[in-house]
Structure formats: C-alpha cells, structure tokens
Amino acid sequence: MPADLSAAEALALRMTSLLLRPHPGTQPGTVAEVVEWFGAMQAQDLASGLWSLGARLPGSRLTDVQEALERREALRTWPMRGTVHLVPPADARWMLEVTGVRSLAGAATRRAQLGLTDVDADRAVDVLGAALTGGGRLTRSQCLATLREAGLGTDGQRGYHLLWFASVRGVTCVAPNVGTEQTFALLDEWAPAPRQLDRDEALAVLAHRYVRGHGPVTDREFAGWTGLTLTDARRGLTAAGDALSTVRVDGQPMYVDVALADTPRTPLDEVRALPGFDEYLLGYRDRTLMLDPAHQAAVVPGNNGIFQATVVHAGRVVGVWKRRIGRSTVTVTIQPLTPLTAPARTRVEHALGRYADFLGLPPRFEWQA
C-alpha cells in the first residue's frame, strides 16, 4: 500500500528531489552531475539557467559554471515543448528524436504565418550545417547574416524560427555565449559521442530522471513536462519499473524516486533565492504545493510565461526579487508576498548574498513595501 503523505511531507520530498536540500542518494559537485540528475533544466534565459546550476552547487561562482559549459559538461537546445533546456550532451540527440520532434508538428503552420516555406527551412538547415562544419562556432548575428547571404529572409521572427528548426532537427545546438551573444555549433561536433537508446529505453530514462528530479509527481505532470502524450508518459513510467515508488498525496497517487520512498520527512525551514526560470516552478503544471494562487500574478505578471525570480521559505514562495548588476555591486530589490519579520528578512538577505557571491560582487539590498 502506498504511503500517505501530507502536503508538507510531499513538499519536503520535492525540495529534496530538486536538490534544494541535502539528498541522501547524491551530492552533485559538477555542472555535468546536476544536469545529468535532472536530464533537462529550463534555460531559455541564460542568466537564470546559470544561477539554477549555481544554486545547486554550493560555493560555485559564475565563472565556474561558464567554464564548465565551455568544457561541454552540458549544452543548450530545444529538447521538448519548443523551449530551451540544458541537457547532457550525450543525451541531446535521442531527446530531440523522442520529445523535441513533437514540437515540429505545428512548424509548417508557423512557417506559413511567417511567410516561409518548407523548402526555406530545409535550405536553412543545409546552409547552417555547411557554415559550421569543421568545429566552427558562429554568433546568432553571424548565423542570421549567413542565412541572408543564402537568400533566406530573417526579419521579424523568421530568423529565430530557422535557428530553432535547425536545432530541433538535430543539426545545430546552442553553444556558450561569446560576450553577451548567443552562439551556435554543430551538434555532432559539440556532442560527438551520442548515447544510443531505443524508444522504450528513452521513455524509461526520461521518466526516471523527471521523477527523481521533481517527485512526488503524477503521470500528467510528466506528460506536461516532456510534451509527450499521456499514453507515452505512462509507458515510460511503467518502463522505469523498480527505480520508482508510489505515494499518495491528498489521496492522489504520485511517483517518487525509490531512494526517497522511505526517507525521513524532516521539516522544511530553508530559505532559498531562485531564478525565475527554474525547475522549482517551471517543472510542474500544478504549482499549488509551492505557490499560493493569490501570488500567481506577482510571480508571472500578466500570465505571459515570464516568471519572476523567487524567494522561497520552507518550500513556499514568500517573495520575488530582481537584480541590477553594476561594475562594483549588485543591487537586489525584494518584494515580499507574505509578512516577513526582521529575522526572516535577515535570512532572505543571507540567501540572496549567496547569489551575490556567485556573481563575485558585494550585494546592496532594497526592500519594497
């Protein structure tokens, strides 16, 4: 019989799965190990993606994470839901083939809206592939210039669509920035030793990684995260077999990594400062365990998909924050969403001080009413 968990116990397990509190089964010490743990981490906003890694690697600095990405410990591409993620290089190709390809279903319609044809898209793939062959790495602007020289329009959203299409087709990937500009490289050259999995193996790996990095979760949460059909999501969860266990939260069956099934549910009290685009919130469709619905508008203003950076206490969002990076300091503005005592504010500043340390800059704090 699956164990019954209270909401607080389920949240404690989630924070452990998300590597936001000590985990009994792993202590990742590198970018590669963190990304491998999750399988994929949201990284459409690069600065957020870098801090998502830093927040899970105590003592790390921004330069440490950037150097790890230059060493190809992880790469960025569009493996699912048409959204940029950090993934292990060896897993990028099979992920694109299993989940990324699903985002291509509506690509022809989108191209028609943009005034592009299927021939244009295929031509862009060939042009970028040829331009990047031999270990080349081009900035976004250089890629767009190359496409224009080949007679392909890049104005409006056309250029973005063609760059996305080439990556989802498995030809290019997003390499680390040069300065502040995104760069692209050939996937085969950036990740020359792809892992080979058949479809059932791939579904099982996806299921296990999602559950161990986010659980407790439902089958529908897994389907939503990957963009898979519910049928394929359930197939993957079944294929993961003994790596997963089940619990009940408010009577609803959920999956959890077997390593956590019997872990003592120690009370949550940690304060964390997390980026907006973090698996902590974006890894779920149902966020009520972590986020009071009354605070949804503050975290996602206008409900436009742009998430604010969050302050989390005991697993619940208690505030949002923004930063302005100057030459000699980082100014952090904090907006509480719940009343915070003076000691609680001190703890929040300590958590945000860790972010300032990550940047290598002294912090300056501003509190909004």
C-alpha positions in Angstrom: 0.0 0.0 0.0 1.5 3.4 -1.0 2.4 5.7 1.9 0.0 8.6 2.6 1.9 12.0 2.7 0.7 15.3 3.9 1.2 18.3 1.7 4.2 19.4 3.9 5.8 16.0 3.6 5.3 15.9 -0.2 6.9 19.4 -0.4 9.8 18.3 1.7 10.4 15.4 -0.8 10.1 17.7 -3.7 12.7 20.2 -2.4 15.0 17.2 -1.9 14.3 15.9 -5.4 15.1 19.3 -6.8 18.5 19.3 -5.0 17.4 22.3 -2.9 18.1 20.5 0.3 20.5 17.6 1.1 19.7 14.4 -0.8 20.5 11.0 0.7 21.5 9.5 -2.6 23.5 12.1 -4.4 25.8 15.1 -3.8 26.5 16.5 -7.2 29.7 18.5 -7.4 29.8 19.5 -11.1 27.6 21.1 -13.7 27.6 17.7 -15.6 26.3 15.9 -12.5 23.5 18.4 -11.8 22.3 18.4 -15.4 22.5 14.6 -15.6 20.4 14.4 -12.4 17.5 16.3 -13.9 18.0 15.2 -17.5 16.9 18.6 -18.7 16.8 22.0 -17.0 14.9 25.1 -18.2 17.4 27.6 -19.7 15.6 29.8 -22.1 17.0 32.7 -20.1 20.8 32.1 -19.9 21.3 34.1 -16.7 18.6 32.2 -14.9 20.0 28.9 -16.2 23.4 29.7 -14.9 22.0 30.5 -11.4 19.9 27.4 -11.4 23.1 25.5 -11.6 24.9 27.7 -9.1 22.1 27.4 -6.6 22.7 23.6 -6.6 26.5 23.8 -6.4 27.4 25.4 -3.1 30.5 27.6 -3.3 30.4 27.8 -7.0 31.0 31.0 -8.9 29.5 32.2 -12.2 32.9 31.8 -13.9 33.0 28.1 -12.7 29.7 27.4 -14.4 30.6 29.2 -17.6 33.9 27.3 -17.8 32.0 24.0 -17.3 29.8 24.8 -20.2 32.8 25.6 -22.3 34.1 22.2 -21.4 30.8 20.8 -22.7 29.6 19.4 -19.5 26.1 20.5 -20.8 24.7 22.2 -23.8 21.5 24.0 -24.6 18.9 23.1 -27.2 15.2 22.7 -27.7 14.6 19.1 -26.5 10.9 19.5 -25.6 7.9 21.8 -25.7 9.8 24.2 -28.0 11.7 25.5 -25.0 15.5 25.8 -24.5 16.9 23.5 -21.8 20.3 22.5 -20.6 20.9 18.8 -21.3 23.7 16.3 -21.1 25.5 16.4 -24.5 25.4 12.6 -24.9 21.6 12.7 -24.5 20.7 15.6 -26.7 20.1 13.6 -29.9 17.8 11.0 -28.5 15.9 13.6 -26.6 15.3 15.6 -29.8 14.2 12.4 -31.6 11.8 11.3 -28.9 10.4 14.6 -27.5 11.8 17.5 -29.5 10.4 16.3 -32.7 6.9 16.7 -31.3 7.3 20.5 -31.4 7.8 20.2 -35.2 4.1 19.2 -35.6 3.0 22.8 -35.9 6.1 24.1 -37.6 4.6 24.2 -41.1 1.7 26.3 -39.9 4.0 28.7 -38.2 6.2 29.0 -41.3 3.1 29.9 -43.4 2.4 32.6 -40.9 5.9 33.9 -41.2 6.0 33.7 -45.0 8.5 30.8 -45.0 8.2 27.5 -46.9 9.3 24.0 -46.0 12.0 24.4 -48.7 13.2 27.5 -46.9 13.5 25.6 -43.6 15.4 22.7 -45.2 17.7 25.2 -47.0 18.4 26.9 -43.7 19.5 23.6 -42.2 21.8 22.9 -45.1 23.3 26.4 -45.0 23.9 26.4 -41.3 25.3 22.9 -41.3 27.8 23.8 -44.0 28.8 27.1 -42.3 29.5 25.4 -39.0 31.3 22.3 -40.3 34.8 21.9 -39.1 34.4 23.0 -35.5 33.1 26.4 -36.3 31.1 28.4 -33.9 29.0 31.4 -35.1 27.2 34.0 -33.1 23.5 34.5 -33.6 24.1 37.6 -35.7 26.6 35.7 -37.8 24.2 32.8 -38.4 21.5 35.3 -39.5 23.9 37.0 -41.8 24.8 33.6 -43.3 21.2 32.8 -43.9 20.6 36.2 -45.6 23.6 35.7 -47.8 21.9 32.4 -48.9 18.8 34.4 -49.9 16.7 33.5 -46.8 14.7 36.1 -45.0 15.4 36.6 -41.3 13.4 39.7 -40.5 10.8 39.5 -37.7 10.6 36.1 -36.2 11.8 34.3 -39.4 15.4 34.2 -38.2 14.5 32.7 -34.8 12.3 30.1 -36.4 15.0 28.9 -38.8 17.6 28.8 -36.0 15.2 26.8 -33.8 14.3 24.5 -36.7 18.0 23.6 -37.4 18.5 22.7 -33.7 15.3 20.7 -33.3 16.3 18.8 -36.5 19.5 17.8 -34.6 21.9 19.7 -36.8 22.9 22.6 -34.6 22.9 23.3 -30.8 23.3 26.4 -28.7 26.9 26.8 -27.5 28.1 29.2 -24.7 27.9 32.9 -25.3 30.6 35.0 -26.8 30.4 38.1 -24.7 26.7 38.7 -24.4 25.7 37.0 -27.7 24.4 33.5 -28.2 26.4 31.2 -30.4 25.6 28.0 -32.4 27.7 24.9 -33.2 27.1 21.6 -34.9 25.5 19.1 -32.5 27.6 16.3 -34.0 30.8 18.2 -33.3 29.8 19.6 -29.9 28.5 16.2 -28.7 30.4 13.6 -30.8 29.5 10.5 -28.6 25.7 10.4 -28.5 24.0 7.8 -26.3 22.0 5.2 -28.3 18.6 4.3 -26.8 15.6 2.7 -28.4 12.3 4.4 -27.8 11.2 2.3 -24.7 14.6 2.9 -23.1 14.4 6.6 -23.8 10.9 6.8 -22.3 12.2 5.0 -19.2 15.2 7.2 -18.8 13.0 10.3 -19.2 10.5 9.1 -16.6 13.1 8.2 -14.0 15.0 11.4 -14.4 11.9 13.5 -14.2 10.6 11.7 -11.1 13.9 11.7 -9.3 14.4 15.4 -10.0 10.8 16.6 -9.3 8.9 13.9 -7.4 6.4 13.3 -6.0 4.6 13.9 -9.3 1.7 12.4 -11.3 1.8 10.9 -14.7 0.1 14.0 -16.1 2.9 16.2 -14.7 5.4 14.0 -16.5 3.4 14.3 -19.8 3.2 18.0 -19.4 6.9 18.4 -18.7 8.0 16.4 -21.7 5.2 17.2 -24.1 4.6 13.5 -24.5 1.1 12.0 -24.9 -0.3 10.7 -21.7 -0.1 7.2 -23.2 3.7 7.5 -23.8 4.2 9.1 -20.4 2.6 6.2 -18.7 4.6 3.8 -20.8 7.8 5.5 -19.7 6.8 5.4 -16.0 6.0 1.7 -16.3 9.3 1.0 -18.1 11.2 2.8 -15.3 10.0 -0.1 -13.1 11.7 -0.6 -9.7 13.5 2.8 -10.0 10.2 4.4 -8.9 7.9 4.1 -6.0 4.4 5.4 -5.4 2.9 7.5 -2.6 -0.4 9.2 -2.1 -0.8 13.0 -1.5 -4.3 14.0 -0.6 -5.5 10.7 -1.9 -3.8 11.1 -5.3 -1.2 8.6 -6.4 2.2 10.1 -7.2 5.6 8.8 -8.3 8.8 9.3 -6.3 12.3 8.1 -6.7 12.7 4.8 -4.8 15.7 6.3 -3.0 13.4 8.8 -1.3 10.4 6.5 -0.6 11.5 5.7 3.0 13.5 8.9 3.7 12.5 10.7 7.0 10.4 13.7 6.1 12.4 16.3 8.1 10.5 19.7 8.4 11.4 22.4 5.9 12.8 25.6 7.1 15.4 26.6 4.5 15.3 30.0 2.7 16.3 29.9 -1.0 16.8 32.6 -3.7 15.9 31.1 -7.0 15.8 32.4 -10.6 12.5 32.8 -12.4 13.1 30.1 -15.0 13.9 27.3 -12.6 12.6 23.7 -12.5 11.3 24.6 -9.0 8.3 26.1 -10.6 8.5 25.5 -14.3 8.9 21.8 -13.8 5.3 21.5 -12.9 1.9 22.4 -14.2 0.2 22.3 -10.8 2.3 24.6 -8.6 -0.1 24.9 -5.6 2.2 23.0 -3.3 4.8 25.7 -3.7 2.9 28.8 -4.8 -0.2 30.3 -3.3 -2.6 31.0 -6.2 -3.1 34.5 -4.7 0.6 35.2 -5.5 0.5 33.9 -9.1 0.1 37.3 -10.6 3.2 38.6 -8.8 5.3 35.7 -9.9 4.0 35.6 -13.5 2.8 39.2 -14.2 0.2 39.2 -17.0 0.3 35.4 -17.1 2.7 35.8 -20.1 5.1 33.0 -19.3 7.8 35.3 -17.9 8.5 34.1 -14.3 10.0 36.4 -11.7 12.9 35.2 -9.6 11.5 33.9 -6.3 12.3 33.9 -2.6 11.3 30.5 -1.1 10.9 29.7 2.6 10.0 26.2 3.8 9.3 25.3 0.2 6.7 28.1 -0.4 7.2 31.3 -2.4 7.2 34.2 0.0 8.6 36.9 -2.3 10.1 37.9 -5.7 13.3 39.7 -6.4 15.1 41.5 -9.2 18.8 42.4 -9.6 20.7 45.2 -11.2 24.3 44.4 -11.9 26.7 47.3 -11.7 30.5 47.5 -12.1 31.2 47.1 -8.4 28.0 45.9 -6.8 24.7 44.0 -7.4 21.6 45.7 -6.2 18.8 43.3 -5.3 15.2 44.5 -4.9 13.0 42.3 -2.8 9.2 42.3 -2.8 7.7 40.3 0.0 4.5 38.4 -0.8 3.8 37.5 2.8 4.7 39.4 6.0 8.3 38.8 7.0 9.8 39.5 10.4 13.1 41.2 10.8 14.9 37.9 11.5 13.2 36.4 8.4 14.4 39.4 6.3 17.9 38.8 7.5 17.7 35.2 6.3 16.4 36.3 2.9 19.3 38.7 2.6 21.7 35.9 3.5 20.2 33.7 0.8 20.5 36.5 -1.8 24.0 37.1 -0.6 24.8 33.6 -1.9 23.7 34.9 -5.3 25.9 37.9 -5.0 28.8 35.7 -4.1 28.1 33.6 -7.2 28.5 36.8 -9.2 31.6 37.8 -7.3 30.0 41.2 -6.3 29.0 42.7 -3.0 25.2 43.0 -2.6 23.1 46.0 -1.9 19.5 45.3 -0.8 16.4 47.3 -1.4 13.0 46.2 0.1 9.7 47.2 -1.4 6.6 47.7 0.7 
